[in-house]
């Protein structure tokens, strides 16, 4: 340690001697030498500052870029949601238009403005009535299938009895065959397919449609699918549970049709 200090002292002493000697011959040389040393010091300082601060600047730039990308992503997601909603609405309108073109007895479309509050009474109130061509016993459908039939009507409003109501009944059959029965409401989410013979082969998922054998419903309107089949020993008919295709809680607009 003492040796290193001694060498450093000698180095400084020799340097000062050289600077003193040079200053007698060329007075500006020491200043140039000192300026060079200072410039070197400043260069080293600037390099060190740049080395330390550069990562922070890059982090700030990345954070700013991330904020911009997040904002763009949020905007794109909002636009995507709008397009998806527009697409779904367009699909509904296409289905209703196809139904209107296929069914010659289209009457009008109506919006649901109120829903029945009685747990045993499944009804809607529609914003159209007699003045719009709606009459009692006309049928209401959506793009998914049957909703119900008109039970009461006034000049500007109509009451729609849903197929889940305990007072609802429709002649029905299996879409895949000619097995026929009566679909009736239970007051809950499901319906019952009645009077199907004990030996008829049925399975879960079979589609049930209107048969057209009554005086109200055109044939072939989708009603629902079989969710449960049970047979009681010695019984004449099967106990069949049907889940409607139309979810009443999601119905906003219905199409009114009539039978010839």
Buried (B, 14 or more C-beta within 10 A) or exposed (E): EEEEEEEEEEEEEEEEEEBEEBBEEEEEBBEEBEEEEEEEEEEEEEEEEEEEEEEEEEEEEEEEEEEEEEEEEEEEEEEEEEEEEEEEEEEBEEBBEEBBEEBEEBBBBBEBEEBBEEEEBBBBBBBBBBEBEBEEBBBBBBBBBBBBBBBEBEEEBBBBBBBBBEBBBBBBBBBEEEBBBBBBBBBEEBBBBBEBEEEBEBEEEBBBBBBBEBEBBBEEBBBBBBBEBEEEEEEEBBBBBBBBBBEBEEBEBBBBBBBE
